Amino acid sequence: MSAYEHESRRDATPSQLAADFLATFALFAGLVGIVYTPGLVCTAAVVVAILAATIGGRDRWLVPFTVVVTGTCWFVGMALAVLLERPIF
């Protein structure tokens, strides 16, 4: 026994780590997609974010946050593309 007891915390599983990586990639792609062809980039970011949600679950905060942010980025990117008469695809 040691003098200090470590609190037992649940470590992330490999699938949750992969989901976090995918969520980070989707978050970056969603933010870039606002400026650069939102029809392609933001749509792909939303698909990757939903894939990360199916892989990693809702136990961690990053994946649900990414789904919401990429959906918002898609909407804002499409609206800006229409209002500024920029290409969507």
Secondary structure, 3 states (H helix, E strand, C coil): CCCCCCCCCCCCCHHHHHHHHHHHHHHHHHHHHCCCCHHHHHHHHHHHHHHHHHHHCCCCCHHHHHHHHHHHHHHHHHHHHHHCCCCCC
